[in-house]
Amino acid sequence: MAKKTKKSKSVAAEMPSDADFRAESDMRTLIESEKIKKDKGRMSAALKKGKEQRVALESVIDKKKEA
């Protein structure tokens, strides 16, 4: 008698779910965040860029309030 072979999984079953993809992406983000926190130069540059973006956004908000 011939041996039964396992049915191959469908491609859809092998695709990671949105939740899996998001969890992996978040994990990579957290790892990168820790690297940035440990690098004083990168952390300083990131904070500076954040301040620049906040100032630019506040400028846009102020202009909208004036209109």
PDB file of N, CA, C and O in Angstrom:
ATOM      1  N   MET A   1       0.841  -1.178   0.000  1.00  0.00           N
ATOM      2  CA  MET A   1       0.000   0.000   0.000  1.00  0.00           C
ATOM      3  C   MET A   1       0.885   1.240   0.000  1.00  0.00           C
ATOM      4  O   MET A   1       1.900   1.282   0.696  1.00  0.00           O
ATOM      5  N   ALA A   2       0.512   2.223  -0.761  1.00  0.00           N
ATOM      6  CA  ALA A   2       1.298   3.446  -0.880  1.00  0.00           C
ATOM      7  C   ALA A   2       1.144   4.299   0.369  1.00  0.00           C
ATOM      8  O   ALA A   2       0.083   4.341   0.993  1.00  0.00           O
ATOM      9  N   LYS A   3       2.227   4.973   0.715  1.00  0.00           N
ATOM     10  CA  LYS A   3       2.187   5.873   1.872  1.00  0.00           C
ATOM     11  C   LYS A   3       1.401   7.119   1.512  1.00  0.00           C
ATOM     12  O   LYS A   3       1.457   7.607   0.383  1.00  0.00           O
ATOM     13  N   LYS A   4       0.676   7.619   2.485  1.00  0.00           N
ATOM     14  CA  LYS A   4      -0.053   8.862   2.281  1.00  0.00           C
ATOM     15  C   LYS A   4       0.921  10.026   2.447  1.00  0.00           C
ATOM     16  O   LYS A   4       1.731  10.042   3.374  1.00  0.00           O
ATOM     17  N   THR A   5       0.836  10.967   1.568  1.00  0.00           N
ATOM     18  CA  THR A   5       1.691  12.151   1.684  1.00  0.00           C
ATOM     19  C   THR A   5       0.888  13.278   2.308  1.00  0.00           C
ATOM     20  O   THR A   5      -0.328  13.366   2.143  1.00  0.00           O
ATOM     21  N   LYS A   6       1.587  14.127   3.019  1.00  0.00           N
ATOM     22  CA  LYS A   6       0.925  15.278   3.627  1.00  0.00           C
ATOM     23  C   LYS A   6       0.547  16.264   2.533  1.00  0.00           C
ATOM     24  O   LYS A   6       1.303  16.487   1.588  1.00  0.00           O
ATOM     25  N   LYS A   7      -0.615  16.838   2.676  1.00  0.00           N
ATOM     26  CA  LYS A   7      -1.027  17.871   1.730  1.00  0.00           C
ATOM     27  C   LYS A   7      -0.209  19.122   2.008  1.00  0.00           C
ATOM     28  O   LYS A   7       0.024  19.498   3.157  1.00  0.00           O
ATOM     29  N   SER A   8       0.217  19.751   0.928  1.00  0.00           N
ATOM     30  CA  SER A   8       0.980  20.979   1.129  1.00  0.00           C
ATOM     31  C   SER A   8       0.042  22.089   1.565  1.00  0.00           C
ATOM     32  O   SER A   8      -1.120  22.149   1.163  1.00  0.00           O
ATOM     33  N   LYS A   9       0.583  22.964   2.402  1.00  0.00           N
ATOM     34  CA  LYS A   9      -0.211  24.090   2.885  1.00  0.00           C
ATOM     35  C   LYS A   9      -0.425  25.063   1.744  1.00  0.00           C
ATOM     36  O   LYS A   9       0.420  25.200   0.859  1.00  0.00           O
ATOM     37  N   SER A  10      -1.542  25.723   1.772  1.00  0.00           N
ATOM     38  CA  SER A  10      -1.803  26.717   0.734  1.00  0.00           C
ATOM     39  C   SER A  10      -0.900  27.920   0.957  1.00  0.00           C
ATOM     40  O   SER A  10      -0.414  28.144   2.066  1.00  0.00           O
ATOM     41  N   VAL A  11      -0.683  28.677  -0.077  1.00  0.00           N
ATOM     42  CA  VAL A  11       0.163  29.867   0.012  1.00  0.00           C
ATOM     43  C   VAL A  11      -0.412  30.840   1.027  1.00  0.00           C
ATOM     44  O   VAL A  11       0.343  31.457   1.779  1.00  0.00           O
ATOM     45  N   ALA A  12      -1.717  30.990   1.067  1.00  0.00           N
ATOM     46  CA  ALA A  12      -2.364  31.912   2.000  1.00  0.00           C
ATOM     47  C   ALA A  12      -2.080  31.509   3.446  1.00  0.00           C
ATOM     48  O   ALA A  12      -1.920  32.376   4.306  1.00  0.00           O
ATOM     49  N   ALA A  13      -2.017  30.217   3.722  1.00  0.00           N
ATOM     50  CA  ALA A  13      -1.759  29.761   5.086  1.00  0.00           C
ATOM     51  C   ALA A  13      -0.326  30.067   5.506  1.00  0.00           C
ATOM     52  O   ALA A  13      -0.052  30.208   6.698  1.00  0.00           O
ATOM     53  N   GLU A  14       0.576  30.170   4.566  1.00  0.00           N
ATOM     54  CA  GLU A  14       1.975  30.444   4.875  1.00  0.00           C
ATOM     55  C   GLU A  14       2.269  31.933   4.995  1.00  0.00           C
ATOM     56  O   GLU A  14       3.311  32.313   5.527  1.00  0.00           O
ATOM     57  N   MET A  15       1.369  32.778   4.509  1.00  0.00           N
ATOM     58  CA  MET A  15       1.570  34.212   4.567  1.00  0.00           C
ATOM     59  C   MET A  15       1.381  34.691   6.010  1.00  0.00           C
ATOM     60  O   MET A  15       0.413  34.313   6.668  1.00  0.00           O
ATOM     61  N   PRO A  16       2.304  35.522   6.499  1.00  0.00           N
ATOM     62  CA  PRO A  16       2.114  36.034   7.857  1.00  0.00           C
ATOM     63  C   PRO A  16       0.912  36.975   7.899  1.00  0.00           C
ATOM     64  O   PRO A  16       0.610  37.664   6.925  1.00  0.00           O
ATOM     65  N   SER A  17       0.246  36.989   9.025  1.00  0.00           N
ATOM     66  CA  SER A  17      -0.919  37.856   9.180  1.00  0.00           C
ATOM     67  C   SER A  17      -0.454  39.297   9.377  1.00  0.00           C
ATOM     68  O   SER A  17       0.726  39.553   9.619  1.00  0.00           O
ATOM     69  N   ASP A  18      -1.385  40.221   9.273  1.00  0.00           N
ATOM     70  CA  ASP A  18      -1.063  41.626   9.517  1.00  0.00           C
ATOM     71  C   ASP A  18      -0.513  41.809  10.925  1.00  0.00           C
ATOM     72  O   ASP A  18       0.412  42.593  11.139  1.00  0.00           O
ATOM     73  N   ALA A  19      -1.083  41.087  11.882  1.00  0.00           N
ATOM     74  CA  ALA A  19      -0.622  41.192  13.267  1.00  0.00           C
ATOM     75  C   ALA A  19       0.816  40.687  13.402  1.00  0.00           C
ATOM     76  O   ALA A  19       1.616  41.277  14.127  1.00  0.00           O
ATOM     77  N   ASP A  20       1.147  39.593  12.701  1.00  0.00           N
ATOM     78  CA  ASP A  20       2.514  39.072  12.735  1.00  0.00           C
ATOM     79  C   ASP A  20       3.481  40.079  12.129  1.00  0.00           C
ATOM     80  O   ASP A  20       4.545  40.345  12.686  1.00  0.00           O
ATOM     81  N   PHE A  21       3.101  40.638  10.980  1.00  0.00           N
ATOM     82  CA  PHE A  21       3.953  41.614  10.307  1.00  0.00           C
ATOM     83  C   PHE A  21       4.160  42.825  11.211  1.00  0.00           C
ATOM     84  O   PHE A  21       5.281  43.316  11.343  1.00  0.00           O
ATOM     85  N   ARG A  22       3.089  43.308  11.834  1.00  0.00           N
ATOM     86  CA  ARG A  22       3.178  44.477  12.705  1.00  0.00           C
ATOM     87  C   ARG A  22       4.070  44.175  13.911  1.00  0.00           C
ATOM     88  O   ARG A  22       4.878  45.016  14.307  1.00  0.00           O
ATOM     89  N   ALA A  23       3.932  42.992  14.492  1.00  0.00           N
ATOM     90  CA  ALA A  23       4.744  42.618  15.652  1.00  0.00           C
ATOM     91  C   ALA A  23       6.226  42.562  15.286  1.00  0.00           C
ATOM     92  O   ALA A  23       7.070  43.031  16.049  1.00  0.00           O
ATOM     93  N   GLU A  24       6.544  41.995  14.131  1.00  0.00           N
ATOM     94  CA  GLU A  24       7.941  41.937  13.699  1.00  0.00           C
ATOM     95  C   GLU A  24       8.482  43.336  13.425  1.00  0.00           C
ATOM     96  O   GLU A  24       9.617  43.647  13.786  1.00  0.00           O
ATOM     97  N   SER A  25       7.676  44.178  12.790  1.00  0.00           N
ATOM     98  CA  SER A  25       8.087  45.548  12.518  1.00  0.00           C
ATOM     99  C   SER A  25       8.315  46.316  13.820  1.00  0.00           C
ATOM    100  O   SER A  25       9.298  47.046  13.952  1.00  0.00           O
ATOM    101  N   ASP A  26       7.411  46.149  14.769  1.00  0.00           N
ATOM    102  CA  ASP A  26       7.546  46.813  16.066  1.00  0.00           C
ATOM    103  C   ASP A  26       8.799  46.331  16.793  1.00  0.00           C
ATOM    104  O   ASP A  26       9.496  47.124  17.426  1.00  0.00           O
ATOM    105  N   MET A  27       9.083  45.028  16.701  1.00  0.00           N
ATOM    106  CA  MET A  27      10.274  44.481  17.332  1.00  0.00           C
ATOM    107  C   MET A  27      11.533  45.129  16.762  1.00  0.00           C
ATOM    108  O   MET A  27      12.435  45.515  17.505  1.00  0.00           O
ATOM    109  N   ARG A  28      11.585  45.247  15.417  1.00  0.00           N
ATOM    110  CA  ARG A  28      12.745  45.890  14.788  1.00  0.00           C
ATOM    111  C   ARG A  28      12.857  47.349  15.202  1.00  0.00           C
ATOM    112  O   ARG A  28      13.960  47.854  15.409  1.00  0.00           O
ATOM    113  N   THR A  29      11.719  48.029  15.324  1.00  0.00           N
ATOM    114  CA  THR A  29      11.713  49.430  15.744  1.00  0.00           C
ATOM    115  C   THR A  29      12.260  49.573  17.157  1.00  0.00           C
ATOM    116  O   THR A  29      13.054  50.474  17.429  1.00  0.00           O
ATOM    117  N   LEU A  30      11.840  48.689  18.058  1.00  0.00           N
ATOM    118  CA  LEU A  30      12.325  48.750  19.439  1.00  0.00           C
ATOM    119  C   LEU A  30      13.823  48.483  19.519  1.00  0.00           C
ATOM    120  O   LEU A  30      14.528  49.133  20.291  1.00  0.00           O
ATOM    121  N   ILE A  31      14.311  47.540  18.734  1.00  0.00           N
ATOM    122  CA  ILE A  31      15.746  47.245  18.714  1.00  0.00           C
ATOM    123  C   ILE A  31      16.515  48.461  18.215  1.00  0.00           C
ATOM    124  O   ILE A  31      17.530  48.835  18.802  1.00  0.00           O
ATOM    125  N   GLU A  32      16.041  49.079  17.140  1.00  0.00           N
ATOM    126  CA  GLU A  32      16.704  50.256  16.581  1.00  0.00           C
ATOM    127  C   GLU A  32      16.653  51.418  17.573  1.00  0.00           C
ATOM    128  O   GLU A  32      17.612  52.181  17.690  1.00  0.00           O
ATOM    129  N   SER A  33      15.539  51.550  18.282  1.00  0.00           N
ATOM    130  CA  SER A  33      15.397  52.606  19.279  1.00  0.00           C
ATOM    131  C   SER A  33      16.453  52.472  20.377  1.00  0.00           C
ATOM    132  O   SER A  33      17.048  53.464  20.799  1.00  0.00           O
ATOM    133  N   GLU A  34      16.676  51.263  20.827  1.00  0.00           N
ATOM    134  CA  GLU A  34      17.698  51.042  21.861  1.00  0.00           C
ATOM    135  C   GLU A  34      19.091  51.407  21.349  1.00  0.00           C
ATOM    136  O   GLU A  34      19.899  51.968  22.089  1.00  0.00           O
ATOM    137  N   LYS A  35      19.371  51.090  20.092  1.00  0.00           N
ATOM    138  CA  LYS A  35      20.664  51.441  19.505  1.00  0.00           C
ATOM    139  C   LYS A  35      20.826  52.952  19.453  1.00  0.00           C
ATOM    140  O   LYS A  35      21.901  53.471  19.751  1.00  0.00           O
ATOM    141  N   ILE A  36      19.765  53.665  19.076  1.00  0.00           N
ATOM    142  CA  ILE A  36      19.813  55.128  18.988  1.00  0.00           C
ATOM    143  C   ILE A  36      20.016  55.736  20.374  1.00  0.00           C
ATOM    144  O   ILE A  36      20.809  56.664  20.536  1.00  0.00           O
ATOM    145  N   LYS A  37      19.302  55.215  21.374  1.00  0.00           N
ATOM    146  CA  LYS A  37      19.427  55.739  22.735  1.00  0.00           C
ATOM    147  C   LYS A  37      20.853  55.610  23.263  1.00  0.00           C
ATOM    148  O   LYS A  37      21.307  56.462  24.027  1.00  0.00           O
ATOM    149  N   LYS A  38      21.563  54.556  22.866  1.00  0.00           N
ATOM    150  CA  LYS A  38      22.926  54.328  23.335  1.00  0.00           C
ATOM    151  C   LYS A  38      23.962  55.158  22.583  1.00  0.00           C
ATOM    152  O   LYS A  38      25.093  55.296  23.047  1.00  0.00           O
ATOM    153  N   ASP A  39      23.593  55.712  21.433  1.00  0.00           N
ATOM    154  CA  ASP A  39      24.507  56.503  20.596  1.00  0.00           C
ATOM    155  C   ASP A  39      24.182  57.981  20.798  1.00  0.00           C
ATOM    156  O   ASP A  39      23.191  58.480  20.263  1.00  0.00           O
ATOM    157  N   LYS A  40      25.018  58.683  21.571  1.00  0.00           N
ATOM    158  CA  LYS A  40      24.740  60.078  21.917  1.00  0.00           C
ATOM    159  C   LYS A  40      24.578  60.971  20.693  1.00  0.00           C
ATOM    160  O   LYS A  40      23.725  61.858  20.689  1.00  0.00           O
ATOM    161  N   GLY A  41      25.374  60.754  19.666  1.00  0.00           N
ATOM    162  CA  GLY A  41      25.294  61.562  18.453  1.00  0.00           C
ATOM    163  C   GLY A  41      23.978  61.377  17.733  1.00  0.00           C
ATOM    164  O   GLY A  41      23.338  62.348  17.331  1.00  0.00           O
ATOM    165  N   ARG A  42      23.572  60.125  17.569  1.00  0.00           N
ATOM    166  CA  ARG A  42      22.296  59.838  16.892  1.00  0.00           C
ATOM    167  C   ARG A  42      21.119  60.349  17.705  1.00  0.00           C
ATOM    168  O   ARG A  42      20.165  60.890  17.145  1.00  0.00           O
ATOM    169  N   MET A  43      21.179  60.180  19.031  1.00  0.00           N
ATOM    170  CA  MET A  43      20.090  60.634  19.888  1.00  0.00           C
ATOM    171  C   MET A  43      19.960  62.152  19.817  1.00  0.00           C
ATOM    172  O   MET A  43      18.854  62.682  19.717  1.00  0.00           O
ATOM    173  N   SER A  44      21.078  62.838  19.868  1.00  0.00           N
ATOM    174  CA  SER A  44      21.067  64.299  19.785  1.00  0.00           C
ATOM    175  C   SER A  44      20.492  64.768  18.450  1.00  0.00           C
ATOM    176  O   SER A  44      19.685  65.698  18.411  1.00  0.00           O
ATOM    177  N   ALA A  45      20.903  64.133  17.367  1.00  0.00           N
ATOM    178  CA  ALA A  45      20.409  64.505  16.039  1.00  0.00           C
ATOM    179  C   ALA A  45      18.912  64.230  15.918  1.00  0.00           C
ATOM    180  O   ALA A  45      18.180  65.015  15.316  1.00  0.00           O
ATOM    181  N   ALA A  46      18.465  63.125  16.485  1.00  0.00           N
ATOM    182  CA  ALA A  46      17.042  62.784  16.426  1.00  0.00           C
ATOM    183  C   ALA A  46      16.209  63.799  17.216  1.00  0.00           C
ATOM    184  O   ALA A  46      15.149  64.224  16.758  1.00  0.00           O
ATOM    185  N   LEU A  47      16.685  64.180  18.388  1.00  0.00           N
ATOM    186  CA  LEU A  47      15.968  65.171  19.187  1.00  0.00           C
ATOM    187  C   LEU A  47      15.941  66.524  18.494  1.00  0.00           C
ATOM    188  O   LEU A  47      14.928  67.222  18.520  1.00  0.00           O
ATOM    189  N   LYS A  48      17.061  66.893  17.871  1.00  0.00           N
ATOM    190  CA  LYS A  48      17.126  68.157  17.135  1.00  0.00           C
ATOM    191  C   LYS A  48      16.127  68.151  15.978  1.00  0.00           C
ATOM    192  O   LYS A  48      15.416  69.133  15.763  1.00  0.00           O
ATOM    193  N   LYS A  49      16.077  67.050  15.239  1.00  0.00           N
ATOM    194  CA  LYS A  49      15.142  66.935  14.112  1.00  0.00           C
ATOM    195  C   LYS A  49      13.697  66.999  14.616  1.00  0.00           C
ATOM    196  O   LYS A  49      12.846  67.612  13.971  1.00  0.00           O
ATOM    197  N   GLY A  50      13.421  66.387  15.735  1.00  0.00           N
ATOM    198  CA  GLY A  50      12.078  66.437  16.318  1.00  0.00           C
ATOM    199  C   GLY A  50      11.682  67.855  16.676  1.00  0.00           C
ATOM    200  O   GLY A  50      10.545  68.264  16.442  1.00  0.00           O
ATOM    201  N   LYS A  51      12.616  68.607  17.245  1.00  0.00           N
ATOM    202  CA  LYS A  51      12.350  70.002  17.596  1.00  0.00           C
ATOM    203  C   LYS A  51      12.078  70.827  16.341  1.00  0.00           C
ATOM    204  O   LYS A  51      11.163  71.651  16.325  1.00  0.00           O
ATOM    205  N   GLU A  52      12.870  70.610  15.285  1.00  0.00           N
ATOM    206  CA  GLU A  52      12.665  71.332  14.025  1.00  0.00           C
ATOM    207  C   GLU A  52      11.271  71.053  13.459  1.00  0.00           C
ATOM    208  O   GLU A  52      10.587  71.967  12.996  1.00  0.00           O
ATOM    209  N   GLN A  53      10.863  69.804  13.500  1.00  0.00           N
ATOM    210  CA  GLN A  53       9.549  69.437  12.958  1.00  0.00           C
ATOM    211  C   GLN A  53       8.421  70.019  13.809  1.00  0.00           C
ATOM    212  O   GLN A  53       7.389  70.434  13.282  1.00  0.00           O
ATOM    213  N   ARG A  54       8.623  70.045  15.126  1.00  0.00           N
ATOM    214  CA  ARG A  54       7.610  70.623  16.015  1.00  0.00           C
ATOM    215  C   ARG A  54       7.444  72.117  15.738  1.00  0.00           C
ATOM    216  O   ARG A  54       6.322  72.618  15.680  1.00  0.00           O
ATOM    217  N   VAL A  55       8.558  72.824  15.566  1.00  0.00           N
ATOM    218  CA  VAL A  55       8.514  74.256  15.265  1.00  0.00           C
ATOM    219  C   VAL A  55       7.804  74.491  13.935  1.00  0.00           C
ATOM    220  O   VAL A  55       6.980  75.399  13.829  1.00  0.00           O
ATOM    221  N   ALA A  56       8.111  73.690  12.929  1.00  0.00           N
ATOM    222  CA  ALA A  56       7.466  73.831  11.619  1.00  0.00           C
ATOM    223  C   ALA A  56       5.969  73.577  11.726  1.00  0.00           C
ATOM    224  O   ALA A  56       5.177  74.298  11.118  1.00  0.00           O
ATOM    225  N   LEU A  57       5.574  72.577  12.480  1.00  0.00           N
ATOM    226  CA  LEU A  57       4.164  72.267  12.647  1.00  0.00           C
ATOM    227  C   LEU A  57       3.442  73.382  13.398  1.00  0.00           C
ATOM    228  O   LEU A  57       2.322  73.752  13.047  1.00  0.00           O
ATOM    229  N   GLU A  58       4.088  73.911  14.429  1.00  0.00           N
ATOM    230  CA  GLU A  58       3.482  75.015  15.176  1.00  0.00           C
ATOM    231  C   GLU A  58       3.277  76.226  14.271  1.00  0.00           C
ATOM    232  O   GLU A  58       2.287  76.946  14.399  1.00  0.00           O
ATOM    233  N   SER A  59       4.207  76.443  13.368  1.00  0.00           N
ATOM    234  CA  SER A  59       4.087  77.555  12.413  1.00  0.00           C
ATOM    235  C   SER A  59       2.860  77.370  11.525  1.00  0.00           C
ATOM    236  O   SER A  59       2.119  78.323  11.283  1.00  0.00           O
ATOM    237  N   VAL A  60       2.649  76.172  11.049  1.00  0.00           N
ATOM    238  CA  VAL A  60       1.491  75.877  10.205  1.00  0.00           C
ATOM    239  C   VAL A  60       0.196  76.069  11.001  1.00  0.00           C
ATOM    240  O   VAL A  60      -0.767  76.647  10.498  1.00  0.00           O
ATOM    241  N   ILE A  61       0.179  75.588  12.224  1.00  0.00           N
ATOM    242  CA  ILE A  61      -1.011  75.718  13.077  1.00  0.00           C
ATOM    243  C   ILE A  61      -1.308  77.185  13.351  1.00  0.00           C
ATOM    244  O   ILE A  61      -2.466  77.601  13.305  1.00  0.00           O
ATOM    245  N   ASP A  62      -0.267  77.980  13.640  1.00  0.00           N
ATOM    246  CA  ASP A  62      -0.459  79.403  13.889  1.00  0.00           C
ATOM    247  C   ASP A  62      -1.030  80.107  12.670  1.00  0.00           C
ATOM    248  O   ASP A  62      -1.917  80.949  12.805  1.00  0.00           O
ATOM    249  N   LYS A  63      -0.533  79.775  11.476  1.00  0.00           N
ATOM    250  CA  LYS A  63      -1.032  80.390  10.249  1.00  0.00           C
ATOM    251  C   LYS A  63      -2.489  80.038  10.024  1.00  0.00           C
ATOM    252  O   LYS A  63      -3.267  80.864   9.545  1.00  0.00           O
ATOM    253  N   LYS A  64      -2.862  78.806  10.371  1.00  0.00           N
ATOM    254  CA  LYS A  64      -4.241  78.369  10.191  1.00  0.00           C
ATOM    255  C   LYS A  64      -5.170  79.130  11.142  1.00  0.00           C
ATOM    256  O   LYS A  64      -6.290  79.483  10.773  1.00  0.00           O
ATOM    257  N   LYS A  65      -4.698  79.379  12.368  1.00  0.00           N
ATOM    258  CA  LYS A  65      -5.504  80.115  13.341  1.00  0.00           C
ATOM    259  C   LYS A  65      -5.735  81.553  12.880  1.00  0.00           C
ATOM    260  O   LYS A  65      -6.800  82.118  13.131  1.00  0.00           O
ATOM    261  N   GLU A  66      -4.749  82.148  12.210  1.00  0.00           N
ATOM    262  CA  GLU A  66      -4.849  83.523  11.726  1.00  0.00           C
ATOM    263  C   GLU A  66      -5.848  83.662  10.583  1.00  0.00           C
ATOM    264  O   GLU A  66      -6.453  84.716  10.394  1.00  0.00           O
ATOM    265  N   ALA A  67      -6.007  82.591   9.834  1.00  0.00           N
ATOM    266  CA  ALA A  67      -6.888  82.644   8.643  1.00  0.00           C
ATOM    267  C   ALA A  67      -8.350  82.616   8.982  1.00  0.00           C
ATOM    268  O   ALA A  67      -9.193  82.654   8.085  1.00  0.00           O
TER     269      ALA A  67
END
